[in-house]
Structure formats: structure tokens, C-alpha cells
Amino acid sequence: GARKPYTKPEYRYEEVFETMACNFN
Amino acid sequence: MERKYIARSARIAARQLGDEMMIMSAVDSKFFTLNPVAATVWLAADGQTPLGEIVTQRVCQEFEVSAEEALRDAETFVNDLSQHGILLVSDQPIATNAAGYVE
């Protein structure tokens, strides 16, 4: 029942093709 | 206070991993990771529940935060995320499919 510590709602993202970089090459 | 409704786009694939949410967007081929508070808001985005209720009934129940602070942060968060096209924001309830996504 204890509430968890709060942090601001945040997100991060990355470009999928950059991560992939093989058809890409 | 203006009511704001949020709903998830159907053009994504999302999975929960621990307390975080992983979202693959078909809109712009980006891979998003939401922190636990953001994931709580995301999971409650059914298009029918006002953001204010999501904050008081979900975020404030689960995390140590005041309603005022949580609502202010949530509004910033949903506005930012909506810019990527994976979350829709409206001042009217949003119709969703059976799975809770906007087609």
C-alpha cells in the first residue's frame, strides 16, 4: 500500500534505423 | 478547469517491461521508453477518462505527489508525447477500438 517515490513523467526515444545500423548498410 | 482526454494511437506496439513502457511507433519509426509515472499515465489513456481523474486516481494513488504537481507534470508530458503522434489529446472524449486504441 505504500506509495512509491515520484518522478516527473518522462520519456526518451531513439531512431530505430540508427539503432539497426544487412539491408540498411 | 478544462477537461483533457488522452488516447493511444493504434499505430504503435507497446509492451510493459518492469515499471517502464516500451513503445515502437510506426508513425516515425522511433522507439520510446516511458518511465514508471509516464507508463502509469499511458496505461490509463483510454480516451474516456479525463486526465485529471487519471492523475488523482492512478498517479497520486501510486506515487508520493500532490494532485497539483502531478497534473501540471502530466499535462506537459501528454502534450510533448502527442507531438510524436503516438498519443492523442482532446478536450472531448475520444472513441477507441476494443483494445483501447485510436484507429
Backbone of each chain as nested JSON, in Angstrom:
{
  "chains": [
    {"id": "A", "residues": [
      {"number": 1, "name": "GLY", "atoms": {"N": [0.795, -1.213, 0.0], "CA": [0.0, 0.0, 0.0], "C": [0.828, 1.263, 0.0]}},
      {"number": 2, "name": "ALA", "atoms": {"N": [2.119, 1.142, 0.239], "CA": [2.974, 2.321, 0.306], "C": [3.134, 2.938, -1.072]}},
      {"number": 3, "name": "ARG", "atoms": {"N": [3.069, 4.27, -1.106], "CA": [3.252, 4.945, -2.392], "C": [4.73, 5.02, -2.737]}},
      {"number": 4, "name": "LYS", "atoms": {"N": [4.999, 4.954, -4.026], "CA": [6.382, 4.96, -4.495], "C": [6.878, 6.395, -4.671]}},
      {"number": 5, "name": "PRO", "atoms": {"N": [8.191, 6.583, -4.623], "CA": [8.747, 7.921, -4.855], "C": [8.332, 8.435, -6.231]}},
      {"number": 6, "name": "TYR", "atoms": {"N": [8.033, 9.718, -6.283], "CA": [7.542, 10.319, -7.528], "C": [8.681, 10.913, -8.352]}},
      {"number": 7, "name": "THR", "atoms": {"N": [8.616, 10.701, -9.634], "CA": [9.483, 11.417, -10.569], "C": [8.587, 11.959, -11.673]}},
      {"number": 8, "name": "LYS", "atoms": {"N": [8.977, 13.048, -12.275], "CA": [8.173, 13.613, -13.357], "C": [7.987, 12.577, -14.459]}},
      {"number": 9, "name": "PRO", "atoms": {"N": [6.789, 12.525, -15.061], "CA": [6.607, 11.594, -16.185], "C": [7.484, 12.022, -17.356]}},
      {"number": 10, "name": "GLU", "atoms": {"N": [8.376, 11.145, -17.758], "CA": [9.307, 11.481, -18.831], "C": [9.449, 10.318, -19.794]}},
      {"number": 11, "name": "TYR", "atoms": {"N": [9.918, 10.632, -20.974], "CA": [10.185, 9.577, -21.953], "C": [11.467, 9.913, -22.69]}},
      {"number": 12, "name": "ARG", "atoms": {"N": [12.042, 8.899, -23.26], "CA": [13.183, 9.104, -24.15], "C": [12.917, 8.267, -25.394]}},
      {"number": 13, "name": "TYR", "atoms": {"N": [13.574, 8.611, -26.471], "CA": [13.358, 7.822, -27.68], "C": [14.626, 7.775, -28.503]}},
      {"number": 14, "name": "GLU", "atoms": {"N": [14.674, 6.794, -29.377], "CA": [15.803, 6.685, -30.292], "C": [15.284, 6.294, -31.666]}},
      {"number": 15, "name": "GLU", "atoms": {"N": [16.028, 6.699, -32.668], "CA": [15.666, 6.358, -34.036], "C": [15.972, 4.884, -34.262]}},
      {"number": 16, "name": "VAL", "atoms": {"N": [14.99, 4.138, -34.706], "CA": [15.171, 2.699, -34.857], "C": [16.23, 2.378, -35.898]}},
      {"number": 17, "name": "PHE", "atoms": {"N": [16.246, 3.099, -37.004], "CA": [17.182, 2.777, -38.073], "C": [18.616, 3.063, -37.654]}},
      {"number": 18, "name": "GLU", "atoms": {"N": [18.796, 4.072, -36.81], "CA": [20.14, 4.335, -36.299], "C": [20.591, 3.168, -35.439]}},
      {"number": 19, "name": "THR", "atoms": {"N": [19.664, 2.651, -34.644], "CA": [19.986, 1.514, -33.787], "C": [20.316, 0.294, -34.629]}},
      {"number": 20, "name": "MET", "atoms": {"N": [19.547, 0.087, -35.701], "CA": [19.794, -1.055, -36.578], "C": [21.158, -0.934, -37.242]}},
      {"number": 21, "name": "ALA", "atoms": {"N": [21.488, 0.259, -37.676], "CA": [22.771, 0.464, -38.334], "C": [23.909, 0.189, -37.371]}},
      {"number": 22, "name": "CYS", "atoms": {"N": [22.978, -7.147, -44.152], "CA": [22.292, -6.032, -43.524], "C": [21.719, -5.113, -44.591]}},
      {"number": 23, "name": "ASN", "atoms": {"N": [20.403, -5.06, -44.711], "CA": [19.763, -4.237, -45.727], "C": [20.083, -2.768, -45.55]}},
      {"number": 24, "name": "PHE", "atoms": {"N": [20.199, -2.359, -44.294], "CA": [20.446, -0.941, -44.046], "C": [21.783, -0.526, -44.647]}},
      {"number": 25, "name": "ASN", "atoms": {"N": [22.823, -1.308, -44.389], "CA": [24.141, -0.962, -44.907], "C": [24.174, -1.021, -46.428]}}
    ]},
    {"id": "B", "residues": [
      {"number": 1, "name": "MET", "atoms": {"N": [-11.996, 24.05, -14.582], "CA": [-10.779, 23.539, -15.223], "C": [-11.144, 22.797, -16.506]}},
      {"number": 2, "name": "GLU", "atoms": {"N": [-10.402, 23.036, -17.563], "CA": [-10.657, 22.384, -18.833], "C": [-10.364, 20.891, -18.726]}},
      {"number": 3, "name": "ARG", "atoms": {"N": [-11.303, 20.09, -19.213], "CA": [-11.081, 18.65, -19.191], "C": [-10.282, 18.246, -20.413]}},
      {"number": 4, "name": "LYS", "atoms": {"N": [-9.353, 17.329, -20.192], "CA": [-8.5, 16.88, -21.278], "C": [-8.545, 15.36, -21.318]}},
      {"number": 5, "name": "TYR", "atoms": {"N": [-8.719, 14.814, -22.512], "CA": [-8.787, 13.359, -22.672], "C": [-7.607, 12.9, -23.51]}},
      {"number": 6, "name": "ILE", "atoms": {"N": [-7.097, 11.726, -23.182], "CA": [-5.942, 11.205, -23.92], "C": [-6.204, 9.765, -24.349]}},
      {"number": 7, "name": "ALA", "atoms": {"N": [-5.694, 9.417, -25.528], "CA": [-5.861, 8.057, -26.043], "C": [-4.625, 7.66, -26.837]}},
      {"number": 8, "name": "ARG", "atoms": {"N": [-4.347, 6.368, -26.829], "CA": [-3.159, 5.855, -27.518], "C": [-3.457, 5.596, -28.99]}},
      {"number": 9, "name": "SER", "atoms": {"N": [-2.504, 5.915, -29.833], "CA": [-2.636, 5.632, -31.256], "C": [-2.552, 4.13, -31.492]}},
      {"number": 10, "name": "ALA", "atoms": {"N": [-3.25, 3.654, -32.524], "CA": [-3.183, 2.231, -32.872], "C": [-1.915, 1.924, -33.66]}},
      {"number": 11, "name": "ARG", "atoms": {"N": [-1.216, 2.967, -34.088], "CA": [-0.03, 2.752, -34.926], "C": [1.233, 2.572, -34.081]}},
      {"number": 12, "name": "ILE", "atoms": {"N": [1.091, 1.802, -33.049], "CA": [2.232, 1.542, -32.17], "C": [2.171, 0.099, -31.701]}},
      {"number": 13, "name": "ALA", "atoms": {"N": [3.292, -0.382, -31.196], "CA": [3.325, -1.655, -30.484], "C": [3.947, -1.352, -29.131]}},
      {"number": 14, "name": "ALA", "atoms": {"N": [3.267, -1.736, -28.066], "CA": [3.751, -1.382, -26.731], "C": [3.806, -2.607, -25.831]}},
      {"number": 15, "name": "ARG", "atoms": {"N": [4.834, -2.653, -25.027], "CA": [4.976, -3.721, -24.039], "C": [5.498, -3.125, -22.746]}},
      {"number": 16, "name": "GLN", "atoms": {"N": [5.007, -3.65, -21.632], "CA": [5.498, -3.196, -20.346], "C": [6.689, -4.055, -19.947]}},
      {"number": 17, "name": "LEU", "atoms": {"N": [7.733, -3.395, -19.485], "CA": [8.925, -4.099, -19.033], "C": [9.252, -3.557, -17.65]}},
      {"number": 18, "name": "GLY", "atoms": {"N": [8.943, -4.355, -16.627], "CA": [9.073, -3.854, -15.263], "C": [8.071, -2.735, -15.057]}},
      {"number": 19, "name": "ASP", "atoms": {"N": [8.528, -1.598, -14.563], "CA": [7.64, -0.45, -14.357], "C": [7.619, 0.47, -15.567]}},
      {"number": 20, "name": "GLU", "atoms": {"N": [8.474, 0.187, -16.535], "CA": [8.573, 1.071, -17.691], "C": [7.75, 0.54, -18.862]}},
      {"number": 21, "name": "MET", "atoms": {"N": [7.51, 1.407, -19.827], "CA": [6.748, 1.029, -21.011], "C": [7.607, 1.255, -22.245]}},
      {"number": 22, "name": "MET", "atoms": {"N": [7.694, 0.231, -23.077], "CA": [8.43, 0.332, -24.332], "C": [7.425, 0.481, -25.468]}},
      {"number": 23, "name": "ILE", "atoms": {"N": [7.626, 1.47, -26.305], "CA": [6.675, 1.742, -27.387], "C": [7.419, 1.875, -28.709]}},
      {"number": 24, "name": "MET", "atoms": {"N": [7.015, 1.064, -29.665], "CA": [7.567, 1.169, -31.019], "C": [6.537, 1.885, -31.874]}},
      {"number": 25, "name": "SER", "atoms": {"N": [6.927, 3.005, -32.449], "CA": [5.995, 3.808, -33.232], "C": [6.143, 3.534, -34.72]}},
      {"number": 26, "name": "ALA", "atoms": {"N": [5.019, 3.239, -35.369], "CA": [5.023, 3.08, -36.821], "C": [4.855, 4.43, -37.497]}},
      {"number": 27, "name": "VAL", "atoms": {"N": [4.583, 5.446, -36.706], "CA": [4.388, 6.787, -37.26], "C": [5.708, 7.344, -37.775]}},
      {"number": 28, "name": "ASP", "atoms": {"N": [6.743, 7.259, -36.942], "CA": [8.027, 7.828, -37.349], "C": [9.212, 6.913, -37.037]}},
      {"number": 29, "name": "SER", "atoms": {"N": [8.923, 5.621, -36.835], "CA": [9.983, 4.634, -36.601], "C": [10.893, 5.016, -35.44]}},
      {"number": 30, "name": "LYS", "atoms": {"N": [10.271, 5.434, -34.361], "CA": [11.034, 5.736, -33.156], "C": [10.656, 4.746, -32.063]}},
      {"number": 31, "name": "PHE", "atoms": {"N": [11.634, 4.486, -31.211], "CA": [11.425, 3.561, -30.103], "C": [11.444, 4.364, -28.809]}},
      {"number": 32, "name": "PHE", "atoms": {"N": [10.293, 4.395, -28.128], "CA": [10.144, 5.209, -26.925], "C": [10.241, 4.355, -25.668]}},
      {"number": 33, "name": "THR", "atoms": {"N": [10.799, 4.938, -24.633], "CA": [10.799, 4.321, -23.313], "C": [10.199, 5.313, -22.331]}},
      {"number": 34, "name": "LEU", "atoms": {"N": [9.134, 4.883, -21.643], "CA": [8.455, 5.743, -20.671], "C": [8.849, 5.329, -19.258]}},
      {"number": 35, "name": "ASN", "atoms": {"N": [9.116, 6.299, -18.4], "CA": [9.444, 5.971, -17.014], "C": [8.168, 5.538, -16.271]}},
      {"number": 36, "name": "PRO", "atoms": {"N": [8.285, 5.06, -15.034], "CA": [7.119, 4.485, -14.35], "C": [5.907, 5.414, -14.25]}},
      {"number": 37, "name": "VAL", "atoms": {"N": [6.114, 6.684, -13.947], "CA": [4.976, 7.605, -13.841], "C": [4.347, 7.819, -15.217]}},
      {"number": 38, "name": "ALA", "atoms": {"N": [5.183, 7.988, -16.221], "CA": [4.676, 8.161, -17.585], "C": [3.935, 6.904, -18.04]}},
      {"number": 39, "name": "ALA", "atoms": {"N": [4.444, 5.74, -17.662], "CA": [3.793, 4.48, -18.037], "C": [2.419, 4.362, -17.389]}},
      {"number": 40, "name": "THR", "atoms": {"N": [2.298, 4.854, -16.172], "CA": [1.006, 4.822, -15.474], "C": [-0.023, 5.671, -16.223]}},
      {"number": 41, "name": "VAL", "atoms": {"N": [0.403, 6.84, -16.667], "CA": [-0.493, 7.714, -17.436], "C": [-0.846, 7.046, -18.766]}},
      {"number": 42, "name": "TRP", "atoms": {"N": [0.152, 6.491, -19.422], "CA": [-0.049, 5.843, -20.724], "C": [-1.068, 4.708, -20.625]}},
      {"number": 43, "name": "LEU", "atoms": {"N": [-0.912, 3.865, -19.626], "CA": [-1.791, 2.705, -19.481], "C": [-3.236, 3.116, -19.192]}},
      {"number": 44, "name": "ALA", "atoms": {"N": [-3.406, 4.294, -18.615], "CA": [-4.753, 4.757, -18.271], "C": [-5.389, 5.58, -19.388]}},
      {"number": 45, "name": "ALA", "atoms": {"N": [-4.65, 5.781, -20.476], "CA": [-5.132, 6.629, -21.573], "C": [-6.153, 5.869, -22.413]}},
      {"number": 46, "name": "ASP", "atoms": {"N": [-7.402, 5.863, -21.947], "CA": [-8.452, 5.105, -22.637], "C": [-9.358, 5.982, -23.482]}},
      {"number": 47, "name": "GLY", "atoms": {"N": [-9.074, 7.278, -23.516], "CA": [-9.893, 8.183, -24.315], "C": [-11.162, 8.64, -23.624]}},
      {"number": 48, "name": "GLN", "atoms": {"N": [-11.503, 8.0, -22.522], "CA": [-12.763, 8.302, -21.836], "C": [-12.56, 8.914, -20.451]}},
      {"number": 49, "name": "THR", "atoms": {"N": [-11.423, 8.623, -19.846], "CA": [-11.147, 9.125, -18.5], "C": [-10.389, 10.443, -18.591]}},
      {"number": 50, "name": "PRO", "atoms": {"N": [-10.934, 11.512, -18.005], "CA": [-10.232, 12.801, -18.057], "C": [-8.848, 12.695, -17.42]}},
      {"number": 51, "name": "LEU", "atoms": {"N": [-7.917, 13.46, -17.949], "CA": [-6.547, 13.418, -17.437], "C": [-6.509, 13.724, -15.936]}},
      {"number": 52, "name": "GLY", "atoms": {"N": [-7.365, 14.636, -15.501], "CA": [-7.412, 14.972, -14.078], "C": [-7.742, 13.768, -13.214]}},
      {"number": 53, "name": "GLU", "atoms": {"N": [-8.653, 12.927, -13.705], "CA": [-9.017, 11.719, -12.955], "C": [-7.894, 10.695, -12.998]}},
      {"number": 54, "name": "ILE", "atoms": {"N": [-7.236, 10.592, -14.13], "CA": [-6.103, 9.664, -14.236], "C": [-5.045, 10.039, -13.202]}},
      {"number": 55, "name": "VAL", "atoms": {"N": [-4.82, 11.337, -13.073], "CA": [-3.811, 11.811, -12.127], "C": [-4.222, 11.509, -10.687]}},
      {"number": 56, "name": "THR", "atoms": {"N": [-5.445, 11.868, -10.328], "CA": [-5.855, 11.692, -8.929], "C": [-6.084, 10.227, -8.567]}},
      {"number": 57, "name": "GLN", "atoms": {"N": [-6.634, 9.458, -9.508], "CA": [-6.994, 8.074, -9.184], "C": [-5.882, 7.073, -9.45]}},
      {"number": 58, "name": "ARG", "atoms": {"N": [-4.95, 7.435, -10.295], "CA": [-3.879, 6.485, -10.609], "C": [-2.52, 6.983, -10.119]}},
      {"number": 59, "name": "VAL", "atoms": {"N": [-2.109, 8.133, -10.605], "CA": [-0.767, 8.633, -10.278], "C": [-0.633, 8.944, -8.787]}},
      {"number": 60, "name": "CYS", "atoms": {"N": [-1.588, 9.698, -8.253], "CA": [-1.486, 10.101, -6.845], "C": [-1.689, 8.928, -5.89]}},
      {"number": 61, "name": "GLN", "atoms": {"N": [-2.399, 7.898, -6.348], "CA": [-2.589, 6.715, -5.504], "C": [-1.323, 5.873, -5.448]}},
      {"number": 62, "name": "GLU", "atoms": {"N": [-0.555, 5.941, -6.52], "CA": [0.606, 5.059, -6.645], "C": [1.919, 5.741, -6.257]}},
      {"number": 63, "name": "PHE", "atoms": {"N": [1.95, 7.073, -6.416], "CA": [3.205, 7.793, -6.172], "C": [3.01, 8.916, -5.153]}},
      {"number": 64, "name": "GLU", "atoms": {"N": [4.088, 9.253, -4.475], "CA": [4.051, 10.304, -3.458], "C": [4.124, 11.669, -4.13]}},
      {"number": 65, "name": "VAL", "atoms": {"N": [2.972, 12.232, -4.421], "CA": [2.937, 13.517, -5.118], "C": [1.586, 14.175, -4.886]}},
      {"number": 66, "name": "SER", "atoms": {"N": [1.575, 15.495, -4.905], "CA": [0.309, 16.216, -4.779], "C": [-0.405, 16.213, -6.127]}},
      {"number": 67, "name": "ALA", "atoms": {"N": [-1.717, 16.379, -6.077], "CA": [-2.502, 16.378, -7.315], "C": [-2.103, 17.541, -8.215]}},
      {"number": 68, "name": "GLU", "atoms": {"N": [-1.81, 18.682, -7.594], "CA": [-1.459, 19.866, -8.384], "C": [-0.177, 19.64, -9.185]}},
      {"number": 69, "name": "GLU", "atoms": {"N": [0.836, 19.151, -8.488], "CA": [2.119, 18.926, -9.162], "C": [1.991, 17.838, -10.221]}},
      {"number": 70, "name": "ALA", "atoms": {"N": [1.294, 16.762, -9.863], "CA": [1.164, 15.636, -10.793], "C": [0.395, 16.044, -12.046]}},
      {"number": 71, "name": "LEU", "atoms": {"N": [-0.652, 16.854, -11.87], "CA": [-1.446, 17.274, -13.026], "C": [-0.634, 18.199, -13.93]}},
      {"number": 72, "name": "ARG", "atoms": {"N": [0.109, 19.092, -13.318], "CA": [0.942, 20.006, -14.102], "C": [1.967, 19.219, -14.931]}},
      {"number": 73, "name": "ASP", "atoms": {"N": [2.607, 18.256, -14.291], "CA": [3.602, 17.44, -14.995], "C": [2.953, 16.571, -16.07]}},
      {"number": 74, "name": "ALA", "atoms": {"N": [1.784, 16.022, -15.746], "CA": [1.102, 15.137, -16.693], "C": [0.684, 15.9, -17.944]}},
      {"number": 75, "name": "GLU", "atoms": {"N": [0.231, 17.127, -17.766], "CA": [-0.184, 17.926, -18.925], "C": [1.006, 18.215, -19.835]}},
      {"number": 76, "name": "THR", "atoms": {"N": [2.132, 18.529, -19.229], "CA": [3.343, 18.759, -20.023], "C": [3.737, 17.488, -20.764]}},
      {"number": 77, "name": "PHE", "atoms": {"N": [3.68, 16.378, -20.046], "CA": [4.067, 15.088, -20.631], "C": [3.176, 14.707, -21.813]}},
      {"number": 78, "name": "VAL", "atoms": {"N": [1.858, 14.778, -21.641], "CA": [0.971, 14.346, -22.732], "C": [1.073, 15.285, -23.933]}},
      {"number": 79, "name": "ASN", "atoms": {"N": [1.277, 16.562, -23.668], "CA": [1.437, 17.497, -24.785], "C": [2.711, 17.191, -25.569]}},
      {"number": 80, "name": "ASP", "atoms": {"N": [3.775, 16.888, -24.844], "CA": [5.043, 16.551, -25.504], "C": [4.897, 15.266, -26.323]}},
      {"number": 81, "name": "LEU", "atoms": {"N": [4.312, 14.25, -25.701], "CA": [4.208, 12.949, -26.371], "C": [3.263, 13.017, -27.573]}},
      {"number": 82, "name": "SER", "atoms": {"N": [2.254, 13.863, -27.486], "CA": [1.305, 13.971, -28.598], "C": [1.978, 14.535, -29.847]}},
      {"number": 83, "name": "GLN", "atoms": {"N": [3.067, 15.263, -29.657], "CA": [3.791, 15.813, -30.807], "C": [4.378, 14.705, -31.682]}},
      {"number": 84, "name": "HIS", "atoms": {"N": [4.557, 13.527, -31.088], "CA": [5.127, 12.395, -31.834], "C": [4.043, 11.539, -32.491]}},
      {"number": 85, "name": "GLY", "atoms": {"N": [2.78, 11.877, -32.247], "CA": [1.695, 11.163, -32.914], "C": [1.322, 9.825, -32.317]}},
      {"number": 86, "name": "ILE", "atoms": {"N": [1.867, 9.494, -31.157], "CA": [1.519, 8.189, -30.567], "C": [0.487, 8.333, -29.458]}},
      {"number": 87, "name": "LEU", "atoms": {"N": [0.218, 9.563, -29.058], "CA": [-0.802, 9.83, -28.048], "C": [-1.665, 10.976, -28.55]}},
      {"number": 88, "name": "LEU", "atoms": {"N": [-2.978, 10.791, -28.488], "CA": [-3.88, 11.841, -28.936], "C": [-4.451, 12.571, -27.732]}},
      {"number": 89, "name": "VAL", "atoms": {"N": [-4.547, 13.886, -27.849], "CA": [-5.075, 14.716, -26.773], "C": [-6.264, 15.494, -27.318]}},
      {"number": 90, "name": "SER", "atoms": {"N": [-7.361, 15.526, -26.541], "CA": [-8.556, 16.231, -26.988], "C": [-9.299, 16.799, -25.787]}},
      {"number": 91, "name": "ASP", "atoms": {"N": [-10.123, 17.818, -26.036], "CA": [-10.954, 18.335, -24.949], "C": [-12.309, 17.63, -24.927]}},
      {"number": 92, "name": "GLN", "atoms": {"N": [-12.447, 16.623, -25.799], "CA": [-13.65, 15.791, -25.825], "C": [-13.228, 14.331, -25.665]}},
      {"number": 93, "name": "PRO", "atoms": {"N": [-14.125, 13.473, -25.127], "CA": [-13.796, 12.045, -25.065], "C": [-13.446, 11.514, -26.452]}},
      {"number": 94, "name": "ILE", "atoms": {"N": [-12.517, 10.574, -26.506], "CA": [-12.007, 10.052, -27.772], "C": [-12.471, 8.609, -27.952]}},
      {"number": 95, "name": "ALA", "atoms": {"N": [-13.089, 8.325, -29.095], "CA": [-13.547, 6.961, -29.374], "C": [-12.344, 6.069, -29.666]}},
      {"number": 96, "name": "THR", "atoms": {"N": [-12.335, 4.892, -29.065], "CA": [-11.24, 3.947, -29.285], "C": [-11.809, 2.592, -29.695]}},
      {"number": 97, "name": "ASN", "atoms": {"N": [-10.939, 1.732, -30.212], "CA": [-11.381, 0.384, -30.567], "C": [-11.454, -0.49, -29.316]}},
      {"number": 98, "name": "ALA", "atoms": {"N": [-11.772, -1.759, -29.509], "CA": [-11.969, -2.659, -28.371], "C": [-10.715, -2.791, -27.516]}},
      {"number": 99, "name": "ALA", "atoms": {"N": [-9.568, -2.607, -28.142], "CA": [-8.312, -2.743, -27.414], "C": [-7.913, -1.446, -26.713]}},
      {"number": 100, "name": "GLY", "atoms": {"N": [-8.703, -0.382, -26.943], "CA": [-8.406, 0.877, -26.277], "C": [-7.496, 1.802, -27.048]}},
      {"number": 101, "name": "TYR", "atoms": {"N": [-7.385, 1.574, -28.363], "CA": [-6.517, 2.408, -29.195], "C": [-7.342, 3.183, -30.218]}},
      {"number": 102, "name": "VAL", "atoms": {"N": [-6.791, 4.292, -30.681], "CA": [-7.446, 5.091, -31.711], "C": [-6.979, 4.606, -33.07]}},
      {"number": 103, "name": "GLU", "atoms": {"N": [-7.927, 4.227, -33.914], "CA": [-7.571, 3.729, -35.254], "C": [-7.082, 4.863, -36.135]}}
    ]}
  ]
}
